[in-house]
Amino acid sequence: MAYSTYFDNAATSFPKPGEVSRQMTRYLDEMGGAYGRSAYQRALEVSGIVEETRDRLAEQLGVRDSSKVVFTMNATHGINIVLRGLQLENRHVLVSPLEHNAASRPLHCLKEEKRVSVSVLPHFSDGFVDVARIKHHLQQDTALVIVNHQSNVNGVIQPLPAIKKEIGGIPILVDAAQSAGRIPLEVDRWGIDYLAITGHKGLLGPTGVGGLFLKKPDEIPPFIYGGTGSNSEDCAMPPFMPDKFEAGTHNIAGICGLLGALDARPDPGHTFEDFIVLIQEIKALKNLKFYGARERDHQGTVFSINHTTRDCASVGQELFDRFRIEIRVGLHCAPEAHKTIGTFPRGTVRIAPSVYHTVSDFEYLLKALAEIDRE
């Protein structure tokens, strides 16, 4: 399987553990049946798989009550459930400086429709939140704080426990699309109110399945209304979890694949120190500018570079044409992040390794970048 030159894992992970496709195929070819709709054997087995996956996700997130974890299509879906559900009209929202459009675009709509005011949390030059200055930015009408846990542009990891401690009882919504499966999460212990994940990135599962944690689900109305297999005699959505947020037939094949990924976590092909060595060697190349965290302890496994004289698109094309290295260039659906680090509207060349990559893969990447740097 050719994955050693695939460095676009911030977009979607590749490869997946073999158990992902095996479990999806098993459901499609051998099992069948719906979740929570019938009482024959295969339907009961499917329902058991869905609930086992929910339990495993809750464990992954550090959540004790798995009923507060609902399945979504992806992290964007979960973020929209919260932003559209909370009472934010004429209220103030604080956002972290490295937000993805998953949060920025629904917020833009709320600014237009609900007169929501939005401002940015204080931060350092790399986008890392300056926790000591947060209280100076809180307003009497601040109703929500949104934090992208790990940037999909420069990999900066935000200090969630410290941020939550500073904002106190103000709810926090966390975009954990990049961090879930890559960084240990302790949602209950940190006091997180809402957290959205996707299954196809750090968790190594398939696309089209994600999750949302809601600490106080009673404060959010259903996002989609429809059949759940429960309370079918009532036209109102069931008020209990998780049915309240899971109208319609689940992506059962995707959920089976996600359980396969959770059951078959691979041994890492490299250490964090190996990754830091790669970063240091890239920083030493004179014609490439590196974009990442100022402090190594804040650095996740995503970073960006730019050439001092060439545009990022031409660098990305050369990496593929000459070296077969697959990366993503541009704004990465995160213009606010690029404005923060000074790369808007140019964008960057983004590099996102996988847990599967080895030191030799890093050496090949470095060799390619060094050749482009020399030329």
Buried (B, 14 or more C-beta within 10 A) or exposed (E): EEBBBBBBBBBBBBBBBEBBBBBBBBBEEEBEBBBBBBEEEBBEEBBEBBBBBBBBBBEBBBBEEBBBBBBBBBBBBBBBBBBBBBEBEEBBBBBBBBBBBBBBBBBEEBBEEBEBBBEBBBBBEBBBBEBEEBEEBBEEEBBBBBBBBBBBBBBBBBBBEEBBEBBEEBBBBBBBBBBBBBBEBEBBEBBBBBBBBBBBBBBBBBBBBBBBBBBEBEBBBBBEEEBBBBEEEEEEBBEEBBBBBBBEEBBBBBBBBBBBBBBBBBEBBBEEEBBEBBBEBBEEBEBBBBBBBEEEEBBBBBBBBBBEEBBBEEBBEBBEEEBEBBBBBBBBBBBBBBBBBEBBEBBBBBBBBBBBBBBEBBEBBBEBBBEBBEE
